[in-house]
Amino acid sequence: MLSRRHFLGALAAPVAAVATAPLCAPGSAAAALAARPRGPLAAPDPAANLATDEDFWFDVAQAFTVDRSLVNLNNGGVSPAPAVVQEAMGRHLAFSNQAPAYTMWRVLEPQREAVRERLARVFGCDPEELAVTRNASEGLQTCQFGFDLARGDEVLTTNQDYPRMINTFKQRERREGIVLRQFSIPVPAEDDDEIVALFEQHITPRTKLILVSHMINLTGQILPVAKVVAMARTHGIPVIVDGAHALAHFDFKLSDLDCDYYATSLHKWLFAPHGTGLLYIHKSLVPNVWPLMAAPEKRRHDIRKFEEIGTHPVAQILASAEALTFHQALGGKRKEQRLIHLRNYWCERLLKHDRVHLNTSLKPGFACGIANARVDGLDTGKLNAWLWNERRILTVGIKHDEVDGLRVSPSAYTTHEELDRFCDAVEHAMKHGLPE
Ligand SMILES: Cc1ncc(COP(=O)(O)O)c(C=O)c1O
């Protein structure tokens, strides 16, 4: 068993030390895990799989300051940050306010470079390819608005992409006369080649840009972005990848995707402060993209041109470093396995009922911690409202043209008991119905 002291000790130690220091009893699962190589190519060691070790995850949960009088199963929307992250943010904010023109601009702002360097190292790119943004929307819109398009040029995406990103292209339609083409993908989608073929079928001679979600927010569906990018490259079409839900949720590196444009939030699955994100653009392509806010010509090749946003707080950017250290200590693969375990825990229980249908695949590689379920005979919106009003359980009721169901997203701090309460409540509603 890994004690709280051991886990918090691991969080406080540098990463290299985490892998070698005697943080736990020899022979324990934690010791085996500490000895295991890290990274996407490291074969998972079954002996070291802590996904079901409740003692370990209880210790992890203690790092958060969440309100246990309710059950938060909407961690996909935005995540709570661990206490160490909140504290770092508070310290940087307090220091900023001592004499901001000096402490914030001259002392703290330059430290952003170290955060850039660490994010790039952990997620697999060159620091000169990584801009720190305020959220995924900012990074995505930088790319969506950043290409010159002529009247009649087409941009392509699915019907299940994020509404703000779809609206971004719709605004360009109204303003500049470009054409947004969208198409449907199966729910759930379990055939990568079919997804790639669907994108390819909708390419026309006028297609100039593709937007693809790494993980669809409605269902948690993971799409084969590396294959979509490779296919689009044969047509010479740039692909913007919406990774808002993917980075630090399941374990991968940007270099695994071989993509050119990728944007994500850090306040979802990295557990960084609210108002943080990153934008990756392949170094050779930085000069091709206009920034959202104007930057001087001499910065054309500089990834920092995307950070020219005027006066802004720096506390959350610097406290993201704390979230990164927390993530490293937890281990990307370990977190992924735990999130899959929690998803399976509630899905397998509810799937015992014929009336429950999943909009998310449980097959490996097609989803991670987020799943979406519909209950025959229960209106999704009413069930979602009842869960909150009567049971203080937070889920997302999704009624979309292609998806109807509750989106459930537990997190690293979620307990089995909380998932039991959710399942009990859904079973109660199935048995007794919902009030009109
Ligand atoms: C798929 C997807 N893209 C983009 C966003 C926007 O993220 P942010 O709020 O960080 O800008 C979200 C937010 O939920 C999302 O789910």
The ligand as a Tripos MOL2 file, in Angstrom:
@<TRIPOS>MOLECULE
LIG
   16    16     1     0     0
SMALL
NO_CHARGES

@<TRIPOS>ATOM
      1 C1        -14.0570   19.2850  -27.7980 C.3       1 LIG1
      2 C2        -13.8790   20.6220  -27.1370 C.ar      1 LIG1
      3 N1        -13.2340   21.5780  -27.7940 N.ar      1 LIG1
      4 C3        -13.0350   22.7990  -27.2480 C.ar      1 LIG1
      5 C4        -13.5020   23.0910  -25.9920 C.ar      1 LIG1
      6 C5        -13.2590   24.4630  -25.4320 C.3       1 LIG1
      7 O1        -12.3960   24.3600  -24.3460 O.3       1 LIG1
      8 P1        -12.0720   25.6330  -23.4660 P.3       1 LIG1
      9 O2        -13.2820   25.9000  -22.6380 O.co2     1 LIG1
     10 O3        -10.8650   25.2540  -22.6960 O.co2     1 LIG1
     11 O4        -11.8000   26.7430  -24.3950 O.co2     1 LIG1
     12 C6        -14.1800   22.1210  -25.2670 C.ar      1 LIG1
     13 C7        -14.6930   22.4080  -23.9180 C.2       1 LIG1
     14 O5        -15.3640   21.6360  -23.3020 O.2       1 LIG1
     15 C8        -14.3760   20.8530  -25.8550 C.ar      1 LIG1
     16 O6        -15.0260   19.8810  -25.2110 O.3       1 LIG1
@<TRIPOS>BOND
     1     1     2 1
     2     2     3 ar
     3     2    15 ar
     4     3     4 ar
     5     4     5 ar
     6     5     6 1
     7     5    12 ar
     8     6     7 1
     9     7     8 1
    10     8     9 2
    11     8    10 1
    12     8    11 1
    13    12    13 1
    14    12    15 ar
    15    13    14 2
    16    15    16 1
@<TRIPOS>SUBSTRUCTURE
     1 LIG1         1 GROUP 0 **** ****
